[in-house]
Amino acid sequence: EGIANNTQVLVRSEMGEAVFLCKEGKLPSGIIFVPYGPPTCKLMGQTTDGTGMPTSKGWEVEVEPIV
């Protein structure tokens, strides 16, 4: 099941959660794209694996519509 365009959602990772506004896009089912910014940082961990930047790809997240 998809989430309708312009729906606010709560995205939750094992590190935290943040609210985003869904927009239509051409992505495979089960994939979301979230641009880097302050809300995204709430979803990241602190581990940088020596790069200075936390991992920002390949996360398992839960996406829940806000009603």
C-alpha positions in Angstrom: 0.0 0.0 0.0 1.2 3.4 -0.9 0.9 6.7 0.9 -1.1 9.5 -0.8 0.7 12.6 -2.1 1.0 15.4 0.4 0.4 13.2 3.4 2.5 13.9 6.6 4.3 10.8 7.8 6.3 9.8 10.8 9.5 8.0 9.8 11.1 6.0 12.5 14.6 4.4 12.5 16.3 2.5 15.4 18.1 5.9 16.1 15.1 8.3 16.2 12.1 9.6 14.4 11.1 12.7 12.3 8.1 14.0 10.4 8.1 14.5 6.7 5.6 15.4 3.9 5.3 12.8 1.2 5.6 13.8 -2.4 5.0 11.6 -5.5 8.2 10.3 -7.1 9.4 7.5 -9.3 10.9 5.1 -6.9 10.6 1.3 -6.6 8.1 -0.1 -4.1 9.5 -0.2 -0.6 12.0 2.6 -1.2 11.8 6.2 0.1 14.0 9.2 -0.6 14.6 11.8 2.1 16.8 14.8 1.4 19.6 15.4 3.8 18.9 18.0 6.5 18.1 18.6 10.2 15.1 16.2 10.3 17.1 13.4 8.6 19.8 13.8 11.2 17.3 12.6 13.8 17.2 9.3 12.0 21.0 8.8 11.8 23.3 7.2 14.4 26.6 8.7 15.6 28.9 6.1 14.0 30.9 7.4 11.1 33.2 4.4 10.3 36.1 6.9 10.1 34.5 9.0 7.3 33.3 11.9 9.5 29.7 11.4 8.2 27.1 8.9 9.6 25.7 6.4 7.2 22.8 7.9 5.4 21.7 5.1 3.0 20.2 1.7 3.3 18.3 2.2 6.6 15.4 0.0 7.7 12.6 2.4 8.7 9.0 2.4 9.6 6.7 4.9 7.8 3.4 5.8 9.4 0.8 8.3 8.1 -0.1 11.0 10.5 -3.9 11.4 10.7 
